[in-house]
Amino acid sequence: MGTGVRRWLARLQNGWRCVRRHGVRATARSLFQHYVYRSHRFVVTRAMLAGPPAASGVGEIVFRLATPSDLERLDELDRYGRGSRHRFYVEEDGDWLFVACHGERIVATRRYSRTLPGPSKDGHGLTSRVVRLEPDQVWAADTFCLPEYRGHRVAFLLGVFARRYLASLGYRQNLSSIAVDNTSSLRMQSRSGSERILYVSYLRILFYERLRVAREMPV
């Protein structure tokens, strides 16, 4: 089998994997952004995992590493692009999923990974082109909170709980990326004590591509 055939078979396999994880519409959008046009700016942040003991909940909301029964109750989050997606990454890639539960209802999630998001995860593979994970680092893959629970620091406190748990496993730092127009996440990141270590600007128009990486943040 020639090199060209193997390359196309690999692309088809990656495309099918992307359809399974994200659906047809998201995959089509990803292909357009990957091959036709995309403009994206984000910052890479770094946070220490160790620190004072973290609370295992807030009010009536309980924090924990997702159990098998939690994974079965994720379907409510499918309308927000999570749910089955979280379950796939936990079961297939071994990601850690932390949940905040109000009774039996999952109201917030935090997912962490030992692998960086490649094209099949983030649609463009930019992160894996500019970042390398050290053995004692993890990647903060996703943060989500139901709209009616936002503004009460649930996702923030769940993140503190998750970081302490990962520190107990021997990990030292977590890295993450935040789009520059995601002001709420940038504010949460600033309050959490994370530092911004890279600014990434990317533009693609058909065959033209420009990727810029800076250590100084623009205003």
Residue pairs with C-beta under 8 A, 6 or more apart in sequence:
14 119
14 120
15 27
15 31
17 120
18 26
18 27
18 30
18 119
18 120
19 27
20 88
21 85
21 88
21 89
21 120
21 121
22 30
22 81
22 85
26 81
29 123
30 119
30 123
30 124
33 123
33 124
33 204
34 119
34 123
34 124
34 204
35 206
36 204
36 205
36 206
37 204
37 205
37 206
38 124
38 202
38 203
38 204
39 202
39 203
39 204
40 124
40 126
40 179
40 200
40 201
40 202
41 179
41 180
41 181
41 199
41 200
41 201
41 202
42 126
42 177
42 178
42 179
42 180
42 199
42 200
43 177
43 178
43 180
43 186
43 196
43 198
43 199
43 200
43 217
44 127
44 130
44 131
44 175
44 176
44 177
44 196
44 197
44 198
44 199
44 200
45 175
45 176
45 177
45 178
45 189
45 194
45 195
45 196
45 197
46 173
46 174
46 175
46 194
46 195
46 197
47 140
47 163
47 173
47 174
47 175
47 176
47 192
47 193
47 194
47 195
48 163
48 172
48 173
48 193
49 138
49 163
49 164
49 166
49 167
49 171
49 172
49 173
49 174
50 164
50 167
50 172
51 160
51 163
51 164
51 167
53 164
54 157
54 160
54 161
54 163
54 164
55 63
55 157
55 160
55 161
56 62
56 63
56 64
56 161
57 63
57 100
58 152
58 153
58 154
58 157
60 102
60 103
61 100
61 101
61 102
61 107
61 108
61 154
62 100
62 101
63 98
63 99
63 100
63 101
63 157
63 158
63 161
63 162
64 70
64 98
64 99
64 101
65 96
65 97
65 98
65 99
65 165
66 86
66 90
66 97
66 98
66 99
66 109
70 97
70 99
70 101
70 106
71 86
71 87
71 90
71 91
71 97
73 104
73 105
73 106
74 82
74 83
74 84
74 86
74 87
74 106
75 83
75 84
76 83
76 105
76 106
77 83
77 86
77 106
77 109
77 144
78 84
78 85
80 144
80 146
82 109
82 142
82 144
86 95
86 97
86 109
86 111
86 142
89 95
89 97
89 111
89 113
89 141
90 96
90 97
90 111
93 113
93 115
94 114
95 111
95 112
95 113
95 141
96 111
96 112
96 113
96 138
96 162
96 165
96 166
97 109
97 110
97 111
98 109
98 110
98 111
98 112
98 158
98 161
98 162
98 165
99 106
99 108
99 109
99 158
100 106
100 107
100 108
100 109
100 145
100 149
100 154
100 155
100 157
100 158
101 107
102 149
107 145
107 146
107 149
107 154
108 144
108 145
108 146
108 149
108 154
108 155
108 158
109 142
109 143
109 144
109 145
109 158
110 140
110 142
110 143
110 144
110 155
110 158
110 159
110 162
111 140
111 141
111 142
111 143
112 138
112 139
112 140
112 141
112 162
112 166
112 174
113 138
113 139
113 141
114 133
114 138
114 139
115 133
115 139
116 127
116 128
116 131
116 132
116 133
116 139
117 125
117 127
117 128
117 139
117 141
118 125
118 128
119 125
121 141
124 202
126 200
126 202
126 211
127 177
129 211
130 198
130 200
130 211
130 213
131 175
131 198
133 139
133 175
134 173
136 170
136 171
136 172
136 173
137 171
137 172
137 173
137 174
137 175
138 166
138 171
138 173
138 174
138 175
139 174
139 175
139 176
140 159
140 174
140 175
140 176
143 155
143 159
143 185
144 155
145 154
145 155
155 188
156 188
156 191
156 192
159 192
160 192
163 174
166 174
176 189
176 194
177 200
178 185
178 186
178 189
179 185
180 186
189 196
196 217
197 215
198 213
198 214
198 215
199 213
199 214
199 215
199 216
199 217
199 218
200 211
200 212
200 213
201 210
201 211
201 212
201 214
202 209
202 210
202 211
202 212
203 209
203 210
204 210
